[in-house]
Amino acid sequence: MEGEALSQRSVGQASLEPGQILSTGAGKAEMLLTPGIFLRLDGNSEVRMISPSLTNTVVALDRGRAEIEVDELHKQNRIVVDQKGGQTQLLKGGLYEFNANANTMRVFDGKAAVVEGSTQAGAPLAGKVVEVKGDRELELTGEATRPTSFNKSEA
């Protein structure tokens, strides 16, 4: 975190403040975004905290891959993942995958609203919204595109 290695003693103690970065090398990391919402960062990946608020949680995936598992999503929770080419707001419980290297997002189960194009990190979603439901993926090209299906068992 911020270039410093985390140890077993860091579990439950470390927290990301706005602007701070969590990155992985060969390992992986898991972070609790809000109660019931977990971000799992793959190897050689990097996520930046934009807003750690319980009611407005925004992270930016700058490199690599991340999964977000949403077990509990309350009306007052706003969970947004910022990537080059767009922002994704998670709307329902489920499993989501984000790949900054391929500039894609996938919904295994759940529902998300994606605003493609250049967005300012942490800014409210504005522009044309593309809805992505389960078993669909979206390539963030910077222009509104349509979600396509993908093979869950291969993914």
C-alpha positions in Angstrom: 0.0 0.0 0.0 1.6 3.3 -1.1 4.7 1.3 -1.9 5.0 -0.3 1.5 4.6 -4.1 1.9 1.7 -5.2 4.1 2.0 -8.1 6.6 -0.4 -10.5 8.2 -0.6 -7.9 11.1 -2.0 -5.4 8.6 -5.2 -7.5 8.2 -8.1 -5.5 9.5 -5.8 -2.5 10.3 -4.8 -1.0 7.0 -7.2 1.4 5.2 -6.9 3.4 2.0 -7.4 7.2 2.2 -8.4 9.3 -0.8 -5.6 9.2 -3.4 -3.8 6.3 -1.9 -2.9 3.2 -4.0 -3.0 -0.5 -3.3 -0.9 -2.5 -5.8 0.1 -6.1 -6.1 3.1 -7.9 -7.5 3.0 -11.7 -7.7 0.4 -11.8 -4.9 -3.3 -10.8 -4.6 -5.2 -8.6 -2.1 -8.7 -8.3 -0.8 -10.3 -5.1 0.5 -13.6 -4.5 2.2 -15.2 -1.5 0.4 -18.3 -1.3 2.6 -20.0 -3.9 4.7 -20.9 -6.7 2.4 -18.9 -5.5 -0.6 -15.4 -7.0 -1.3 -12.8 -5.9 -3.9 -10.3 -8.6 -4.9 -7.2 -7.4 -6.7 -5.4 -9.8 -9.0 -1.6 -10.0 -9.3 0.2 -7.2 -11.0 -2.7 -4.8 -10.5 -3.3 -1.4 -9.0 -6.4 0.3 -7.5 -6.6 3.9 -6.3 -9.0 5.1 -3.7 -11.0 8.1 -4.8 -13.7 8.2 -2.1 -13.8 5.8 0.8 -17.2 7.0 2.1 -19.7 4.4 3.1 -22.4 6.1 1.0 -20.1 7.1 -1.9 -17.4 4.6 -2.5 -15.3 5.3 -5.6 -12.2 3.4 -6.7 -10.1 3.7 -9.9 -8.6 0.6 -11.4 -5.4 1.8 -13.0 -3.8 -1.5 -13.9 -4.6 -5.2 -14.0 -7.8 -6.9 -12.9 -10.2 -6.7 -10.0 -13.3 -8.6 -9.0 -16.0 -7.0 -6.8 -18.4 -9.3 -4.9 -21.5 -7.5 -3.8 -23.3 -9.5 -1.0 -25.2 -6.5 0.5 -26.1 -3.3 -1.4 -28.2 -0.8 0.4 -30.2 2.1 -1.2 -27.8 4.6 0.3 -24.6 2.9 -1.1 -23.1 4.3 -4.2 -20.3 2.0 -5.5 -18.4 3.2 -8.6 -15.4 1.8 -10.4 -13.5 4.3 -12.6 -11.5 3.0 -15.6 -10.0 4.6 -18.6 -12.9 5.1 -20.9 -15.7 5.1 -18.4 -17.2 4.6 -15.0 -19.4 1.8 -13.7 -21.9 2.0 -10.9 -22.9 -1.3 -9.3 -26.7 -1.4 -9.0 -27.4 -4.9 -7.6 -25.8 -7.7 -5.6 -23.6 -10.0 -7.7 -20.2 -10.6 -9.1 -18.4 -8.1 -11.3 -15.0 -8.2 -13.0 -12.9 -5.2 -14.2 -9.9 -5.4 -16.5 -7.9 -2.2 -16.9 -5.4 -3.9 -19.3 -8.2 -4.9 -21.8 -10.4 -2.0 -20.7 -13.4 -4.2 -20.2 -16.0 -4.9 -17.5 -18.0 -8.0 -17.0 -21.2 -8.8 -15.0 -21.3 -12.4 -14.0 -24.4 -11.8 -11.9 -26.0 -8.5 -11.0 -26.6 -5.2 -12.8 -24.5 -2.2 -13.5 -24.8 1.2 -15.1 -21.8 2.3 -17.3 -21.1 5.8 -18.5 -18.5 5.6 -21.3 -16.2 8.4 -22.2 -13.7 10.6 -20.4 -14.9 11.1 -16.9 -13.3 12.9 -14.0 -12.4 10.5 -11.3 -15.0 10.6 -8.5 -17.4 12.9 -10.4 -21.0 11.8 -10.6 -22.0 9.7 -13.6 -23.1 11.9 -16.5 -23.8 11.2 -20.1 -25.3 8.2 -21.9 -25.8 5.2 -19.6 -25.4 1.7 -20.8 -27.0 -0.9 -18.6 -25.1 -4.2 -18.3 -26.8 -7.3 -16.7 -25.6 -10.8 -15.9 -23.6 -12.8 -18.4 -22.7 -9.6 -20.3 -19.5 -7.7 -20.8 -18.7 -4.2 -22.2 -15.6 -2.9 -23.8 -14.9 0.6 -22.6 -14.0 2.3 -25.9 -14.8 5.9 -24.8 -18.0 5.8 -26.9 -21.4 4.2 -26.0 -21.4 0.6 -27.2 -23.6 -2.4 -26.6 -22.9 -5.2 -24.0 -22.1 -8.6 -25.5 -22.5 -12.0 -24.0 -19.5 -14.1 -22.8 -19.0 -17.7 -21.7 -19.1 -17.7 -17.9 -17.5 -21.1 -17.7 -14.5 -20.1 -19.8 -14.1 -16.8 -17.9 
